[in-house]
């Protein structure tokens, strides 16, 4: 009788999981498998589809455009993610303090994140406009430059403009995640630390950061994956220029799909997927996330 009851519970559990598994299979695993399979073929419009094995991946080794987009994507991730984590943590600590306007500030900090990335890119494109942009109005107004600066006309300027736009948009997301983690830390721990005469910095490094580590890992993981696959912000703000210096891997693969080379575009997408998957494994292993959850 006991075994029959356990079997029914097990079947009920599988029944509840079945819709989720079906959705994952239809919208995640099948597209990934299809992209991986297509990357092993020469799949060009108006030409017969032919299996070429790792031919597309071997072509990447001698493709300067691929390496340029890989360098930009890696550098963009390396700069933007730590910046957003630092700013997000600072905002979260400020918003955690009780003030009369705390509710208003928490709602207001979400506004940049709620704006679509394409709209954010357009906003910053107007800010950096050579003729009437706010950035030039500021630098010429305070005397830092005698004439207008072509912010997006150099590789360094375009890169910094993208980092600034991405940080403005996604820092609120990080701040809200970390704010939720801060709210879950028991106040008794801080009171005990005060009794032990721990200063603000000591309380931060010995109480706040260790207990906030699981949330930090989640924020780091989300932001790294989003930065690796950045597309819409680059597409609107710089278009990958100047000279392809700000072309991300997502945009590089997109150009092949638009051009009808679906096999090579799929291969670029697979490389991007493997990078995101590798970073996810490294973060989870290095942070001992599972042990923190337990």
N, C-alpha and C positions, 0 to 999 in steps of 0.2 A: 504493500500500500504506500509506503514511504517512497519507494522508487518511482511509482506511478505519479505521485505528487511532484517529485523533483523533475520528472520528465516533462510534465505539463508546464511547470514553471520555465524550464529550459526552452520549450517550444514557444511559449508566450514571449520570452525574451527575443528569440530569433524573429518572431512575427513583428515585434516593435522595431527591430533593427532593419528589417527587410526594405522598407521604403527608403531609408537613408542609404543603405547599401546600393539600392537600385539607382538612386540619384547620383551617387559617387561614381558608379560604373558608367552611367550614361554621359555625365558631364565632366568627369575628371579622367578616369582610367582609359576609356575608349579614345577620347581625343589625344591623350598623351601617347597611347600605343599607335594611333594612326599617324601622328606626327613623326614618331620614331621610325615607323615603317616607311613613310614617304621620304625621310632623309636618306634612306638607303637606295633610292632610285633617282634616275635622271628624269625628272618630271617637269618638262618645259612645255608651255603652251604650243600647240600646233606641231609637236613632235611626238613620236611614239614613246610611251613610258617604258623605261628599261632599268633593270636592276643593275646597280654598279657597286654594291657593297659599301665600303668606306670611302668611295671616291670623292664625295662631297666634303668629307672631313679632311681628306688629304689635300684638297684644293684650298682649304682654309689656311693650311700651313704656309702657303705662298701668296696669300691674299692680304696685301697691305691694308685694305679697307677694314677687314675683319680685325686685325691687330690694333688698328687705330681706334675702332669702336670699343674693343675690349679694354684698352688702356683708359679711355675716357670713362667707361662704366665703372671700372675698378677705382679710379681716382675720385670720381664723383661719390661713390659709396663710402670711400675711406674718409672723405672730408665732411660730407653732409650728415652722415649718421651720428658720429660723435658730437658734432655741433648741435644737432637736434636733441640728442639725449641730455647734453649739458644744459641747454636752454630749457628743455622740458622739465628737468629736475628742479631748476631754479624757480620756474613759474609754479610748479606743484608745491614747493616749500612755501612760496609766498601766499598761494591761495589756501594753504592749509591753516594759516593763522586766522583766528576768529576776528572778523571785522564786520561792521554794519553793512558794507557793500559786497560781502563775500559772494552771495548768490548772484548778484549782478555781474561781478567779475568772472565768475565761473561760466556763466552763460555767454558773456562777451568773448571769452578766450576761444570759444568754439567756432566763432564766425569764419575765420580764415580757413579752418578745416572743412567747413560746410560748403565752401565755394568750390566748384569743379576745377580740376587742375588746368583745363584749357582756358577757363576764365581767368585764373590766377596768372597764367602765362601771358594772356592778353593785357592784364593790368600792368605787369612788370615790363611788357614791351612798350607800353605807353610811358611808363616811368623813365625808361632808358632811351626814349626817342631823342634823336640828335637835335631836332628843331624845336620841339615844345615839351620835352620830357621834364619831369620834376627833378631828376638827378642833375641835369645840366643847369636848371634854374638855381639849385642850391649851391653847386660848386662855383658857378660864375657870380652868384649873388654875394657869397662870402669871400670872394677873391682867390679861391684855390686854383682857378683856371681862367685864362684870359678869353678863351673861346669855348665853343661847345665841344664836348668829348664824345667820340664815337664809341660808346661803351661796348656795344655788341660787335664792333669791327675787328677786334683782336681776340685771339684764342683765350688769353687769360681773362679779359674782360667778359667775354661770353660765358666762360666757365664760372666765374664768380657771380655773375648775374643769375645763372641757373641755381647755384648753391643758395643764394639769398632768397630766391623765389621759393625753392623747395623748403627751406627752413621756415619761412614765413607761413607756408601753408600747413606743414605737418608737425611743427613744434607743438601746437595745441593738442594734437592727437596723443603725442607722447606725454604731455603734461596731464591730460585727463587719466591716462592709464596709471601714471605714477601717483596721481592724487588719490585714486582708488586704493592703491597699495598703501599709501601713507595713512589713509583713514582706517585701515584694518589693523594698524599697529596699536596694541593696547597702551593706554595712557599710563598704566601702572608701571610699565618699564621705564618711562621717562621720569616718573616720580621717584622710583628707586634709584635711578642714575643721579638725580639731583641730591638725594639723601647721601649717596656715596661721593658727593662733591665733584661730579663729572661736569666739565665745562660744555658749552654748546658744540664745539668741534668734536670733543670726545664722545658726546651723545650721538652726534651725527654718524661718526665712523664706527662706533661700537654697537649702536642700537638701530639707527635708521637704515644704513646701507645693508647690513647683513639681512635684516628682515625684508628689505625691499628687493633683494636680489632676484627672486622669481619673477617679479613684475618687470624688473629691468631686462631680464633675459627675453621676456615676451615682447617688450617694446623694441629691443635690439633686433630680435628676429623679424618682426613685422617690418621695421624700417629698412633693414638690410635687403629683404626680398623686394620691397617696393622700389628701393633705389636701384637695385640691379635691373629691374624691368622698367625703368622710367622711360616714358614715351611721349605722352601728351604734352607735358611741360616743355620738353625739348622741341617737339614738333611745332608748337605755337610760338615759343619765345625766340629760338635761334634757327630752327629748321635744320639743325645739324651743322651749321656753319660757325665761323668762317672756314672755308676749305675743308669741311668735314671734321673739324677738330672737336665738335661737340655732338657727334653722331653716336647715339647709344646702341647697344646690341639689339634692343627691340626695334629701333628705327632702321638699323641696318638690315635685319631680317625682313622687316615690313617692305622695304624697297624691292627686295627680290620677289616677294609675293605679288606686289603691284606690277612688277615687270614680267610676271608669268613664269618665273623660275621657282616653282614650289618645292622642288627637292632641296635646293641649296638653302632657301629660306627656312625650310623645316629643320635642316641641319643646324643653322644658327639658333633656332628656337630650342633645339635639344641641348646645345651647349649652354644656353642661358638657364634652362631648367636644371641641368646638372650642377651649375654653379650655385644656384639658389639652394638646391638639395644638399650640396656639400657644406655650405655655410650653416645651414640648419643643423646638420649633424655635429659640426664642430662646436657651435654654440651650446647645444644641449649637453654634449660630453664635457666641454671645458667648464661649464657652470654647474655641473652635477644637478641639473634641474629636477630629475626624478627624485633624488634624495631630498631636495628641498620640499617637494610636494608631500613626501611621506612624513 
